[in-house]
Amino acid sequence: MQSAPSSAEIWRKAFALFEHIAALEPAARSHELAQLATSSPELYARVLTLLGAHRSHEATAIPGGRRATDAQASSDAPAADVRFGAYRLLRQLGIGGMGEVWLARRSDGRFDGLVAVKILHAHIAQSSARERFLREGKILGHLSHPNIARLLDAGSTPLGVSYLVLEYVEEGIPIDTWCDERKLDIPARLNLFLQICAAVSHAHAHLVIHRDLKPPNILVTRDGEIKLLDFGIAKLLENEEAAGETELTRLGGRAMTPDFAAPEQILGLPVTTATDVYSLGVLLYLLLCGRLPHQRRQRSAHEIEKDLLEGRLPTLSRSLSSAEESDLIAERRATTTHKLKRVLAGDLDTIVHKALRIEPDRRYKSVEQLAGDIHRYLAGRPVTAVRDTWTYRARKFLSRHAVGAAIASMSAVLLAAFVLAMFLQMQRTEQERLRAERVSSFLVELFEQSDPYKTRSNLVTARELLDKGAERITHGLMDHPETLAALTGTIGQIYNRLGVPDEAIPLLQRARSAQETIHGARSVQAAAITNELGIALLASGRLEEAKAELERALETRTEQLGAESPEVAQT
């Protein structure tokens, strides 16, 4: 029986839910609160308390236009003209569950320029969120890349409210909006995407996983340069993997954007660099076809998990469903619907599907590999990604049912082997039966033709019988090569024994050709006829030819039967 959660555990959950709900639009916030009130009244009450404190905190902000001193800043209420350290706030840029972001200017005269000051909410300054906030500064301190917003400074107020001073992305616009407003075509969007890959790859090289890649965190400057923001829930691989999951890691794992989150984030599994690869795949899907691969907003965790395990990812071209909407999406990409579908089919669809595999180990191994395929596509070269095949799906099925599949496979193999053996035996038996019947029929007809009562002639000699047999073979049995080979060789051998080698030679040559066709040039059967042919040539006085044939028979018999065999001694 499980014990009831402690008050501290409930507050930790309340803080995590507050951070998520506070960042939502009013309609979505109301929906989430209604669901929470039904599912967990105690959590609902505490989240409401935090939201009330949050609204009270906003209401006590110092009115704009009033010049403030450092003492006024100690009230921990960000407002226009309030100073945080050496920075004077100008106007609010945004607000979220963890804190606020303000446009500011340095006020001590050391340099004149705009910055973004990210300030942790005072009422959560003692929670785990503060630890995560400070860690963002630590992470940004590791990174220096033209496509990552730089950390310029950090500090805290006299009352301990922490803030970070970041590079201000002037007139920065989320990447999807920026591309649509300028009607960028597919190659231009891919080139922008490569800038994102460069920034994320730099972070990975410094053991940092972003974990929240989405358009609001990827801005484009007026010069068309990407700036990657918000490492608030990023994960430092260094030292964390050995330490295992901490409360900070769990809170950071929950604070995600479901539409862009990788399956392992949603299922609470360990995150790796493959997690960012998945989020990049979602972003690429959105940039290319104007739609998200999965619609997860306003869906329960159970529904999302079921969709992950059972749902199939629609192709890029198929996602353009509504004709009217498709035309608008195509127009924002400076093309027509038909041309856009044609461009998205093939390699681009394959690249996106590889990045969006459910299993992390089947995605691109690194962001560099994903970027490499984009470069190859733009250059018109083959990409490394391949589509799922029926063989892969079959392997996955077999791996899930290994024992049953092994038993069934063994049974199938044994049954197939038994059936094949029986079939071959029956085939051999049938061939032998037909061959015996043909030989019997040949001999019966041959002797009937030599019957004095039927031919009204004197007794037939053995030589005359052989001549008739040889003549009959010459004009018959062409459709039965095995019977032809056996009878031709036998009659040729008898001619040889009767001292008529000149009659034997052509029959033996025909017999050898038939045996080579049936069994191969280096077969024992062909070697036996070659040996007989050599003897016939020797008896006929054709010594050089006889020598060549006997040496050929000797070589084949030695090779096939061994030097100690009786056949080799005979040759």
Helices and strands as residue ranges (DSSP letters): H 7-22, H 26-39, H 41-59, H 70-73, E 83-84, E 87-95, E 99-106, E 114-120, G 122-124, H 128-142, E 151-156, E 162-167, E 173-174, H 175-181, H 186-205, E 208-209, G 215-217, E 218-220, E 226-228, E 235-236, H 240-243, H 247-254, G 258-260, H 263-266, H 273-289, H 301-310, H 323-331, H 337-344, H 347-355, G 360-362, H 367-378, H 390-400, H 402-449, H 452-455, H 462-475, H 481-497, H 501-519, H 524-539, H 543-561, H 566-570
